Amino acid sequence: MNSGALDPRQVLGLRRMILPQYLVIFLCVLINMIDGYDILALAQAGTALKREWGLSDAELGTLLSMNLVGMAVGALSVSPVADQWGRRPAILTCLLFMSVGMAISAVSSGFASMAAGRLVTGVGIGGMTSTAGMLALEYASFKRREFAASTVAAAYPVGTIIGAAVAVQVLDSYGWRGIFWVGAALSAVLFPIAYLWLAESLDYLLSRQPKDAIPRTNRMLRRMEIPEITTLPPKPEGARDTVLSEIRLPFHVRELLKLFLAHALNMFAWYFIINWFSPLVSEAAGSDTAGPAIFQWVSVGGIVGGMTTGYLCGVIGVKRMMWFTMLGLAALIALFGQFVDNEQALWVIGPLVGAALFGSATANWLTIAYAFPPQLRATGLGFATTAGRVGSIGGPIAGGWLLDQGLTVAAVCAAMAVPAVLSAIVFSRARRIEPGR
């Protein structure tokens, strides 16, 4: 860099945000919106598919979990790519996986092909978990970091609202396949837009310092209206040439193990309620569309809860909001089980469940992101959330198995609330690193 010049990341973080920064965040919002649509497509189609193919609750739970298996694979494999070769190529690759996976699901003719389609879709979604929100955080000003990440997270329930609305419109006229065709088209349309306009991360370029880092950095700096550099800043202390050699350092491994446990417990409860909410409500009401209709309000609550949590994380702290949202989620999962057959009560409980779901997701995502330096942020998020995917796979399966054993919905929901409390206890012990401040 020029002698005496501020690090470009400091310039970006300290100044008032400008249009090119907002554009990066907006693209990340669109990407996560499609994530929200894709991940719950099978849940919205679940009742119709279960009836058409004669599936048991346990079989449907297994299909719901195949998407989560793919997300585990995607988070584990794509995250090091984002830290080693860049956020932009990782995101573009994930969009391709999502579009192809949804198309496979749309043409599936049985359990195996549907499982394959959900697996491929999950790979794309899992990779996005550790890249899209992080890119928005890295391009936001320091004052807006938490809110930018929460805005991306809040796009997820917007996608679920769109998915629920599509389900209501197409189930009767076009059947469950129409839900998947719409999702495939959304990813396919967004790909060329992201290819043309999505920026590469300055944190990645200046921390990892890949080949041609200076000209690549200067292209981003010109776009962001920041003075160009002539030399690179020193690499972060402890940085290694490869991501995998650096993440294996003992102090990073200890943190990963802690976050593995916390996120696995969190996702066990989280994905149980988000996958079984619609099928349980539809079954109790005797209508395929009852669950998707009420779930739209779960998603509305998620938008408000996610963005509010992001704002409050920047005001009163990430850890306080993590405690509040996780304990709230546990209480609301148990409450849902008590009122699953009470439609009037669900119109109130649903939005609160959504607020707790996406509020806790925002607080926990920030907890993990701030536990690692920028050159390891995607890998730390990806590896930690991979363990979470193990929990997320178990949640829907365990729920289906317990229901098949004859337990009441209330008893199952009460049991599924316990892991959320345990997760909050472990998350509270995570470290906090904020490079760039």
C-alpha positions as CSV (number, residue, x, y, z in Angstrom):
1,M,0.0,0.0,0.0
2,N,1.0,3.6,-0.3
3,S,3.0,4.8,2.7
4,G,0.8,6.2,5.4
5,A,-2.4,5.1,3.6
6,L,-5.2,3.5,5.5
7,D,-6.0,-0.1,4.9
8,P,-8.8,-0.1,2.2
9,R,-10.9,-2.2,4.6
10,Q,-10.6,0.6,7.2
11,V,-11.7,3.1,4.6
12,L,-14.7,0.9,3.6
13,G,-15.7,0.3,7.2
14,L,-15.4,3.8,8.6
15,R,-17.0,5.8,5.8
16,R,-20.7,6.2,5.0
17,M,-21.9,3.4,2.7
18,I,-22.3,4.1,-1.0
19,L,-24.3,2.5,-3.8
20,P,-21.8,-0.2,-4.9
21,Q,-21.6,-1.5,-1.3
22,Y,-25.4,-1.7,-1.2
23,L,-25.4,-3.6,-4.5
24,V,-23.2,-6.3,-3.1
25,I,-25.5,-6.7,-0.1
26,F,-28.6,-6.7,-2.3
27,L,-27.2,-9.5,-4.4
28,C,-26.5,-11.5,-1.3
29,V,-30.1,-10.9,-0.2
30,L,-31.4,-12.2,-3.4
31,I,-29.2,-15.3,-3.2
32,N,-30.4,-16.1,0.4
33,M,-34.0,-15.5,-0.6
34,I,-33.7,-18.3,-3.2
35,D,-32.0,-20.4,-0.5
36,G,-35.1,-20.0,1.7
37,Y,-37.4,-21.0,-1.2
38,D,-35.3,-24.1,-2.1
39,I,-34.7,-25.5,1.3
40,L,-38.4,-25.7,2.2
41,A,-39.7,-26.7,-1.2
42,L,-40.2,-30.3,-0.1
43,A,-41.8,-29.3,3.2
44,Q,-44.4,-27.3,1.2
45,A,-45.0,-30.3,-1.1
46,G,-44.7,-32.9,1.7
47,T,-48.3,-33.7,2.3
48,A,-49.2,-34.1,-1.4
49,L,-46.1,-36.1,-2.1
50,K,-46.7,-38.3,1.0
51,R,-50.2,-39.1,-0.3
52,E,-49.2,-39.7,-3.9
53,W,-46.2,-41.9,-3.2
54,G,-47.7,-43.6,0.0
55,L,-44.8,-42.5,2.2
56,S,-44.8,-43.0,6.0
57,D,-43.9,-40.1,8.4
58,A,-40.4,-41.7,8.8
59,E,-39.9,-41.9,5.0
60,L,-40.9,-38.3,4.6
61,G,-38.6,-37.3,7.4
62,T,-35.8,-39.0,5.7
63,L,-36.4,-37.2,2.4
64,L,-36.6,-33.9,4.3
65,S,-33.2,-34.7,5.8
66,M,-31.5,-35.4,2.5
67,N,-31.4,-31.7,1.7
68,L,-29.7,-31.3,5.1
69,V,-27.1,-34.0,4.2
70,G,-26.3,-32.1,1.1
71,M,-26.0,-28.9,3.1
72,A,-23.5,-30.6,5.4
73,V,-21.4,-31.7,2.3
74,G,-21.7,-28.2,0.8
75,A,-20.7,-26.3,4.0
76,L,-17.7,-28.7,4.5
77,S,-16.4,-28.6,0.9
78,V,-17.3,-25.1,-0.4
79,S,-16.2,-23.1,2.6
80,P,-12.4,-23.8,2.2
81,V,-12.9,-22.9,-1.5
82,A,-14.3,-19.5,-0.4
83,D,-11.3,-18.8,1.8
84,Q,-8.6,-20.3,-0.5
85,W,-9.9,-19.1,-4.0
86,G,-12.5,-16.5,-3.2
87,R,-16.1,-15.9,-2.2
88,R,-17.3,-15.1,-5.7
89,P,-16.5,-18.4,-7.4
90,A,-17.9,-20.3,-4.4
91,I,-21.2,-18.5,-4.7
92,L,-21.5,-18.9,-8.4
93,T,-20.8,-22.7,-8.1
94,C,-23.5,-23.0,-5.4
95,L,-26.1,-21.3,-7.6
96,L,-25.5,-23.9,-10.3
97,F,-25.9,-26.8,-7.8
98,M,-29.2,-25.3,-6.5
99,S,-30.7,-24.9,-10.0
100,V,-29.7,-28.4,-11.1
101,G,-30.8,-30.0,-7.8
102,M,-34.3,-28.4,-8.0
103,A,-34.7,-29.6,-11.6
104,I,-33.8,-33.1,-10.6
105,S,-36.4,-33.0,-7.8
106,A,-39.0,-31.7,-10.3
107,V,-38.6,-34.7,-12.6
108,S,-38.2,-37.3,-9.9
109,S,-40.3,-40.4,-10.1
110,G,-39.6,-42.1,-6.7
111,F,-37.8,-41.9,-3.4
112,A,-34.3,-42.4,-4.7
113,S,-34.4,-39.7,-7.4
114,M,-36.1,-37.2,-5.1
115,A,-33.4,-37.9,-2.4
116,A,-30.7,-37.3,-5.1
117,G,-32.3,-34.0,-6.1
118,R,-32.6,-32.8,-2.5
119,L,-28.9,-33.8,-1.9
120,V,-27.6,-31.8,-4.8
121,T,-29.8,-28.8,-3.9
122,G,-28.5,-29.0,-0.3
123,V,-24.8,-28.9,-1.5
124,G,-25.5,-25.5,-3.1
125,I,-27.4,-24.2,-0.1
126,G,-24.8,-25.4,2.4
127,G,-22.1,-23.6,0.6
128,M,-24.1,-20.4,0.6
129,T,-24.5,-20.5,4.3
130,S,-20.8,-19.5,4.9
131,T,-20.4,-17.2,1.9
132,A,-23.4,-14.9,1.1
133,G,-24.0,-13.4,4.5
134,M,-20.2,-13.1,5.1
135,L,-19.7,-11.2,1.9
136,A,-22.4,-8.8,2.9
137,L,-20.8,-8.3,6.3
138,E,-17.4,-7.7,4.8
139,Y,-18.7,-5.0,2.4
140,A,-20.8,-3.2,5.1
141,S,-19.6,-0.3,7.2
142,F,-18.5,-1.2,10.7
143,K,-21.7,0.4,12.1
144,R,-23.8,-1.7,9.8
145,R,-22.0,-5.1,9.8
146,E,-24.5,-6.9,12.0
147,F,-27.5,-5.3,10.4
148,A,-26.2,-6.2,6.9
149,A,-25.7,-9.9,7.9
150,S,-29.2,-9.9,9.5
151,T,-30.7,-8.5,6.3
152,V,-29.3,-11.3,4.3
153,A,-30.5,-13.8,6.9
154,A,-34.0,-12.1,6.8
155,A,-34.1,-12.8,3.1
156,Y,-34.3,-16.5,3.9
157,P,-37.9,-16.2,5.4
158,V,-38.8,-14.0,2.4
159,G,-37.9,-17.0,0.2
160,T,-40.1,-19.2,2.4
161,I,-43.0,-16.8,2.0
162,I,-42.6,-16.9,-1.7
163,G,-42.4,-20.7,-1.5
164,A,-45.6,-20.9,0.6
165,A,-47.4,-18.6,-1.8
166,V,-46.2,-20.7,-4.8
167,A,-47.3,-23.9,-3.1
168,V,-50.8,-22.5,-2.5
169,Q,-51.1,-21.4,-6.1
170,V,-49.6,-24.5,-7.9
171,L,-50.5,-27.5,-5.8
172,D,-54.1,-27.7,-7.0
173,S,-53.4,-26.8,-10.6
174,Y,-49.9,-28.2,-11.4
175,G,-49.1,-30.5,-8.5
176,W,-46.0,-30.6,-6.3
177,R,-43.6,-30.6,-9.3
178,G,-44.4,-27.0,-10.0
179,I,-42.9,-25.9,-6.7
180,F,-39.5,-27.3,-7.8
181,W,-39.6,-26.0,-11.3
182,V,-40.1,-22.4,-10.0
183,G,-37.1,-22.9,-7.7
184,A,-34.9,-24.2,-10.5
185,A,-35.8,-21.2,-12.6
186,L,-35.1,-18.6,-9.9
187,S,-31.5,-19.9,-9.5
188,A,-30.9,-20.1,-13.2
189,V,-32.1,-16.5,-13.7
190,L,-29.9,-15.1,-10.9
191,F,-26.7,-16.8,-12.0
192,P,-25.9,-14.5,-14.9
193,I,-26.8,-11.4,-12.8
194,A,-24.4,-12.6,-10.1
195,Y,-21.7,-13.4,-12.6
196,L,-21.7,-9.9,-14.0
197,W,-22.2,-7.9,-10.8
198,L,-21.0,-9.8,-7.7
199,A,-17.8,-8.4,-6.2
200,E,-14.9,-10.3,-4.7
201,S,-14.2,-9.8,-1.0
202,L,-11.6,-7.3,0.0
203,D,-11.0,-9.2,3.2
204,Y,-10.2,-12.3,1.2
205,L,-7.9,-10.5,-1.3
206,L,-5.9,-8.6,1.4
207,S,-5.8,-11.4,4.0
208,R,-5.2,-14.5,1.8
209,Q,-3.3,-12.5,-0.9
210,P,-3.8,-14.9,-3.9
211,K,-1.9,-14.6,-7.2
212,D,-2.5,-11.2,-8.9
213,A,-3.9,-9.9,-5.6
214,I,-3.0,-6.2,-6.2
215,P,-4.7,-5.8,-9.7
216,R,-7.7,-7.8,-8.5
217,T,-7.9,-5.7,-5.3
218,N,-7.6,-2.5,-7.3
219,R,-10.5,-3.5,-9.6
220,M,-12.7,-3.8,-6.5
221,L,-11.3,-0.6,-5.0
222,R,-12.2,1.3,-8.2
223,R,-15.7,-0.1,-8.1
224,M,-16.0,0.9,-4.4
225,E,-14.5,4.4,-5.0
226,I,-11.5,3.8,-2.8
227,P,-7.9,4.9,-3.6
228,E,-5.9,2.1,-5.2
229,I,-2.9,0.3,-3.6
230,T,0.6,-0.3,-4.8
231,T,1.6,-2.9,-2.1
232,L,-0.2,-5.4,0.0
233,P,-0.5,-5.1,3.8
234,P,1.2,-7.7,6.0
235,K,-0.6,-11.0,6.2
236,P,-2.4,-11.6,9.5
237,E,-0.4,-13.1,12.3
238,G,-0.5,-16.9,12.2
239,A,-1.7,-17.0,8.5
240,R,-0.5,-20.0,6.5
241,D,-0.4,-20.6,2.8
242,T,-3.3,-23.0,2.8
243,V,-6.6,-22.8,4.7
244,L,-6.5,-26.4,5.9
245,S,-3.1,-26.1,7.4
246,E,-4.1,-22.9,9.3
247,I,-7.5,-24.2,10.6
248,R,-5.6,-27.1,12.2
249,L,-3.8,-24.9,14.6
250,P,-4.7,-26.0,18.2
251,F,-6.4,-22.7,19.2
252,H,-8.6,-22.8,16.2
253,V,-9.4,-26.6,16.7
254,R,-10.5,-26.0,20.3
255,E,-12.9,-23.3,19.1
256,L,-14.2,-25.4,16.3
257,L,-15.0,-28.3,18.7
258,K,-17.0,-26.0,20.9
259,L,-18.9,-24.5,18.0
260,F,-19.5,-28.0,16.5
261,L,-21.5,-29.0,19.6
262,A,-23.3,-25.7,20.0
263,H,-24.5,-25.6,16.4
264,A,-25.4,-29.2,16.2
265,L,-27.7,-28.9,19.2
266,N,-29.2,-25.7,17.8
267,M,-29.9,-27.2,14.3
268,F,-31.5,-30.3,15.8
269,A,-34.3,-28.2,17.3
270,W,-34.3,-25.6,14.5
271,Y,-34.8,-28.0,11.6
272,F,-37.3,-30.1,13.4
273,I,-39.7,-27.2,13.8
274,I,-39.1,-25.6,10.4
275,N,-39.6,-28.9,8.5
276,W,-42.5,-30.3,10.5
277,F,-44.5,-27.1,11.1
278,S,-46.4,-27.2,7.8
279,P,-47.0,-31.0,7.7
280,L,-48.2,-31.2,11.3
281,V,-50.5,-28.2,10.8
282,S,-51.9,-29.6,7.5
283,E,-52.5,-33.0,9.0
284,A,-54.3,-31.6,12.1
285,A,-56.4,-29.3,9.8
286,G,-57.1,-32.0,7.2
287,S,-56.0,-29.7,4.4
288,D,-52.8,-29.7,2.2
289,T,-52.8,-25.9,2.1
290,A,-53.4,-25.1,5.8
291,G,-49.8,-25.6,6.8
292,P,-48.3,-23.5,4.0
293,A,-50.8,-20.7,4.5
294,I,-50.0,-20.3,8.2
295,F,-46.3,-20.9,7.6
296,Q,-46.3,-17.6,5.6
297,W,-46.8,-15.8,8.9
298,V,-43.9,-17.8,10.5
299,S,-41.8,-16.4,7.7
300,V,-43.1,-12.8,8.2
301,G,-42.1,-13.2,11.9
302,G,-38.7,-14.4,10.8
303,I,-38.1,-11.3,8.7
304,V,-38.9,-9.0,11.6
305,G,-37.1,-11.1,14.1
306,G,-34.0,-11.6,12.0
307,M,-33.5,-7.9,11.2
308,T,-34.4,-6.8,14.7
309,T,-31.9,-9.2,16.2
310,G,-29.2,-8.0,13.8
311,Y,-29.8,-4.4,14.7
312,L,-29.8,-5.2,18.5
313,C,-26.7,-7.3,18.1
314,G,-24.9,-4.1,17.2
315,V,-26.4,-2.2,20.1
316,I,-26.5,-4.5,23.1
317,G,-24.2,-7.3,21.9
318,V,-24.3,-10.6,20.1
319,K,-24.1,-12.8,23.2
320,R,-27.1,-11.2,24.9
321,M,-29.3,-11.5,21.8
322,M,-28.1,-15.2,21.4
323,W,-29.4,-16.0,24.9
324,F,-32.7,-14.2,24.4
325,T,-33.5,-15.7,21.0
326,M,-32.4,-19.3,21.9
327,L,-34.4,-19.5,25.1
328,G,-37.4,-17.9,23.3
329,L,-37.1,-20.5,20.5
330,A,-37.1,-23.4,23.1
331,A,-40.2,-22.0,24.8
332,L,-42.1,-21.5,21.5
333,I,-41.3,-25.0,20.1
334,A,-42.9,-26.4,23.2
335,L,-45.9,-24.0,22.9
336,F,-46.5,-25.0,19.3
337,G,-46.9,-28.6,20.3
338,Q,-49.7,-27.6,22.7
339,F,-51.7,-25.7,20.1
340,V,-51.0,-27.5,16.8
341,D,-54.7,-28.1,16.3
342,N,-55.8,-24.6,17.3
343,E,-55.7,-22.5,14.1
344,Q,-56.6,-19.2,15.9
345,A,-53.7,-19.7,18.4
346,L,-51.3,-20.6,15.5
347,W,-51.9,-17.2,13.8
348,V,-50.2,-15.7,16.9
349,I,-47.7,-18.4,17.8
350,G,-46.5,-18.8,14.2
351,P,-45.0,-15.3,13.8
352,L,-43.3,-15.6,17.2
353,V,-41.8,-19.0,16.2
354,G,-40.5,-17.3,13.1
355,A,-39.0,-14.4,15.0
356,A,-37.2,-16.7,17.4
357,L,-36.0,-19.0,14.6
358,F,-34.4,-16.4,12.4
359,G,-33.4,-14.2,15.3
360,S,-31.4,-17.0,16.8
361,A,-30.0,-17.9,13.4
362,T,-28.7,-14.4,13.1
363,A,-27.2,-14.3,16.5
364,N,-25.6,-17.7,16.2
365,W,-24.2,-17.0,12.7
366,L,-22.5,-13.8,14.0
367,T,-21.2,-15.7,17.0
368,I,-19.4,-18.2,14.7
369,A,-18.3,-15.5,12.2
370,Y,-16.6,-13.4,14.9
371,A,-14.8,-16.4,16.4
372,F,-12.4,-16.5,13.4
373,P,-10.1,-14.1,11.6
374,P,-11.1,-13.0,8.0
375,Q,-8.8,-15.4,6.2
376,L,-10.6,-18.3,8.0
377,R,-14.0,-16.9,8.4
378,A,-15.7,-18.9,5.6
379,T,-13.9,-22.1,6.7
380,G,-14.7,-21.6,10.3
381,L,-18.4,-21.0,9.5
382,G,-18.5,-23.9,7.1
383,F,-16.9,-26.4,9.4
384,A,-18.9,-25.3,12.4
385,T,-22.1,-25.3,10.5
386,T,-21.3,-28.8,9.1
387,A,-21.6,-30.2,12.6
388,G,-24.9,-28.2,12.7
389,R,-26.1,-30.0,9.6
390,V,-25.5,-33.3,11.5
391,G,-27.9,-32.0,14.1
392,S,-30.3,-30.7,11.4
393,I,-30.4,-34.1,9.7
394,G,-31.3,-35.7,13.0
395,G,-34.0,-33.3,13.9
396,P,-36.6,-34.1,11.2
397,I,-35.7,-37.9,11.4
398,A,-36.1,-38.0,15.1
399,G,-39.4,-36.1,14.9
400,G,-40.8,-38.5,12.4
401,W,-39.6,-41.5,14.3
402,L,-41.1,-40.2,17.6
403,L,-44.4,-39.5,15.9
404,D,-44.4,-43.0,14.4
405,Q,-44.0,-44.4,17.9
406,G,-47.3,-42.9,18.9
407,L,-46.1,-39.9,21.0
408,T,-48.3,-36.9,20.9
409,V,-47.2,-33.8,19.0
410,A,-47.0,-31.9,22.3
411,A,-44.6,-34.5,23.8
412,V,-42.4,-34.5,20.7
413,C,-42.2,-30.7,20.6
414,A,-41.3,-30.5,24.3
415,A,-38.5,-33.0,23.8
416,M,-37.2,-31.1,20.8
417,A,-37.0,-27.8,22.7
418,V,-34.4,-29.1,25.1
419,P,-31.4,-29.0,22.6
420,A,-32.0,-25.3,22.0
421,V,-31.4,-24.6,25.7
422,L,-28.2,-26.7,25.7
423,S,-27.0,-25.0,22.6
424,A,-27.3,-21.5,24.2
425,I,-25.2,-22.7,27.1
426,V,-22.3,-23.8,24.8
427,F,-22.6,-20.8,22.4
428,S,-22.1,-18.5,25.4
429,R,-18.5,-19.7,25.7
430,A,-17.4,-18.8,22.2
431,R,-14.5,-16.4,21.7
432,R,-14.9,-13.1,19.8
433,I,-12.5,-11.7,17.1
434,E,-13.4,-8.6,15.1
435,P,-10.6,-8.1,12.5
436,G,-10.7,-4.7,10.8
437,R,-12.1,-2.7,13.8
